[in-house]
């Protein structure tokens, strides 16, 4: 059983692996500036919705465009 042909067991410890943590930075969001409502009225509903998201509001595109412009303008001028 333990004669010349017996194999020895070798215990190998696992190497210590150091994983470097990546620093994740949030992207910088630049809010577009508008001087008046007329500039907003030139944009499409989709674009108004995108701009609204940068200001933290969700616009409903089913509404009329002038209503969307008014809602967005109230948030922008704050």
N, C-alpha and C positions, 0 to 999 in steps of 0.2 A: 503494500500500500504506500508506504513512504520511502520506497526504495530509490534507486538511481534515476528512474524515469519520472519521478514526481515533479510536478511543476510548482514553483513557488509563486505565491500571490504577492503582487507588488501593489501597495496602496499609493496612489498619486493624489495629492491635494489639488483642488481646483485653483488656478491662478487668480489672483485678485485683479479684477478688471475695474478700472476707473473710467466712468463715463462723464465727459464734460457736459455740463448743462448749457444749452444754448439760451442766450438772452433774447427774448422775443420783445420787440418794440411794436407798439400800436402805430398804424399808419397815421400820418398827419392829414387831417381832413380840412381842406380849405373851403370855407363857405363862400359861394359867389356873392358879390356885392351888387346891389341894384339901387339906382338913384330914385326910380319912381315906378308906378304900376304899369306905365306904358311899355317899359322894357320887359316886364313879366308877360304882358299881354301878347308880345311878339313870339313867345315860345309855345311849343306844342304842349298838349296835356301830359304826354309821357315825360317830357323834360321838366314840367312843373312838378310832377310827382317825384322825380329823382331829386330835384332841389329841395323839395319838402322833406325828404328823408334825411338829407344832410342837416336840416334844421330840427330834426326830431319829431316831425309830424307825418302822418300818413294821409294823403289826399285821396278822395274817391273819384276816380276818373269818370264815373257815371254822371257826375254833376256837370253843370254848364261851366264853360271855361272861365267866364267872368267871376263866378262864385269861387272857383279854385284860386284865381288870382287874388281875390280879396282875402281868402283864408291865409294864403301864403304871405301876403303883404303884412297882415297883422303880426305874424310871427317874426318876419324880417325886421320890422321897424322897432321891435322891443329892445 
